[in-house]
């Protein structure tokens, strides 16, 4: 009986390492994608570019 218990336990552990990531990936595929606000992304990109330019001016003394 102990040998069968050990085999079942081993298969359960190995199976969980295989099946849990598959289930997570499957759930991600079923999720509805979020809407992308392109205006906000453009504004953030412009802000980041301006901040980088200011940092470069301060660092290099332009």
C-alpha positions as CSV (number, residue, x, y, z in Angstrom):
1,X,0.0,0.0,0.0
2,X,2.9,2.4,0.7
3,X,4.3,2.0,-2.8
4,X,1.0,2.8,-4.5
5,X,0.6,5.9,-2.2
6,X,4.0,7.1,-3.1
7,X,3.3,6.7,-6.8
8,X,0.0,8.5,-6.6
9,X,1.6,11.3,-4.6
10,X,4.4,11.6,-7.2
11,X,2.0,11.7,-10.1
12,X,-0.1,14.4,-8.3
13,X,2.9,16.6,-7.7
14,X,4.3,16.2,-11.2
15,X,0.8,16.7,-12.7
16,X,0.2,19.9,-10.8
17,X,3.5,21.3,-12.1
18,X,2.2,20.6,-15.6
19,X,-1.5,21.4,-15.4
20,X,-1.4,24.6,-13.3
21,X,0.6,26.7,-15.8
22,X,-1.6,25.4,-18.6
23,X,-4.7,26.4,-16.7
24,X,-3.3,29.9,-16.0
25,X,-2.5,30.3,-19.7
26,X,-5.9,29.1,-20.7
27,X,-7.5,31.7,-18.3
28,X,-5.4,34.5,-19.8
29,X,-6.6,33.5,-23.3
30,X,-10.3,33.7,-22.1
31,X,-9.9,37.2,-20.5
32,X,-11.2,40.1,-22.5
33,X,-8.4,42.5,-23.5
34,X,-8.4,45.9,-22.0
35,X,-9.2,48.9,-24.1
36,X,-6.1,51.0,-25.0
37,X,-6.3,54.7,-24.6
38,X,-3.9,55.9,-27.3
39,X,-4.4,59.6,-26.4
40,X,-3.1,59.0,-22.9
41,X,-0.2,56.9,-24.2
42,X,0.8,59.7,-26.7
43,X,0.6,62.3,-23.9
44,X,2.8,60.1,-21.6
45,X,5.3,59.6,-24.4
46,X,5.5,63.4,-25.0
47,X,5.9,64.1,-21.3
48,X,8.6,61.4,-21.0
49,X,10.5,62.9,-24.0
50,X,10.3,66.4,-22.5
51,X,11.6,65.1,-19.2
52,X,14.4,63.2,-20.9
53,X,15.4,66.4,-22.8
54,X,15.4,68.5,-19.6
55,X,17.5,65.9,-17.9
56,X,20.0,65.9,-20.8
57,X,20.2,69.7,-20.8
58,X,20.9,69.7,-17.0
59,X,23.4,66.9,-17.3
60,X,25.4,68.1,-20.3
61,X,24.8,71.9,-19.8
62,X,23.0,72.6,-23.1
